[in-house]
Amino acid sequence: MRMHCILTGDKDIYFNLASEEYLLKTKEENYFMLWRSDPCVVVGKHQNAMAEISYRFIKDYKIPVARRLTGGGTVYHDAGNLNFSFIMNGEKGKLVDFARYFKPVIEFLHSKNLPARPGTKNEILVNGLKISGNAEHIYKNRVLHHGTLLFNTNLELLRGSVEKRSGIYLDKAVQSNRSEVGNISELLTVNMDIDRFIMDFYHFIKEYYTNTCDYQYTKQEREKIIALRNSKYSTWEWIFGYSPDFEIQKTINYKTIKLKLNLKIRNGIVQEAELISNAIKELEENFPKELTGIRYDYKIIEEALNKMQLKTTGIIESILQNIF
């Protein structure tokens, strides 16, 4: 079957993730896609988004969050990171096959004199550094396999965006395995920019598979992808509301005030809210009424706390710091 090769210049993460699902679920042909994104954090399908991101860091740097269709851990994207996607048909019982898709990627890296090898956590390593994370999703007899290739990613933003804070969230969600990462550009023996790297990889894949062709979306296909982008991938319900149930249990000490707080969140909505205080009875009484039934979202929680008009300066910020 022919391999349709797509080289997209669209850096909108939500459009690109929607493209993968569209090709996987509505098409019957094989596809290979190379794409990049503007700075963003992408969590795996079964992860608690808030537990995987450094919320205050991405808030300060205005880095958006997305959720992909595949499982696995959280990754950071920017224009220095190249993403590849294989959307292909397979045999029943043999659909999950990371080695099948690692092979052409690793062979391409070998052609650049990079001693790439598969790791034990669905990643590709060069000199012990992770340069590619991979994940898969199965739909009927088709598989979506995609991965990252860190070329000259801003590693400071990468580390800051996904730096986890322990002791906040109680859940059974899939957790990321943090690894020491490296940029391909610093490992190459020759100078090369990312545009050249992309084109070399694209042409390598076109030669690797015997029957390939360049492919561009039709106007109608783009409209359907955009509709999926807008109805699913860019929505709060998918990005945060899809997170597994989780709970927050915190003891907060602020000056002479002691608070014991408990929140239970399902589908991103606060289902139960309880607070015990040794000093602020109005907070203890109003906390459940104001927070129950609202989104677990920084701005919305902040607005709910501010409605209480507490006279104790700084207590609201202290609560927010402890639960986000």
JODA-V315000 format. One record per helix or strand. SS is the DSSP state (H for helix, E for strand). FROM is the first residue (numbers start at 1). TO is the last residue. Records with the same first field share a line. If there is no record, write none. Layout:
BEGIN
SS->FROM-TO, FROM-TO
END
This chain:
BEGIN
E->3-7, 30-35, 40-43, 64-67, 75-77, 81-89, 116-118, 123-126, 129-139, 142-150, 169-171, 181-181, 212-214, 246-254, 257-266, 269-277, 295-295
H->13-26, 49-52, 55-60, 98-111, 155-161, 184-186, 194-208, 219-233, 236-239, 281-291, 298-306, 315-323
END
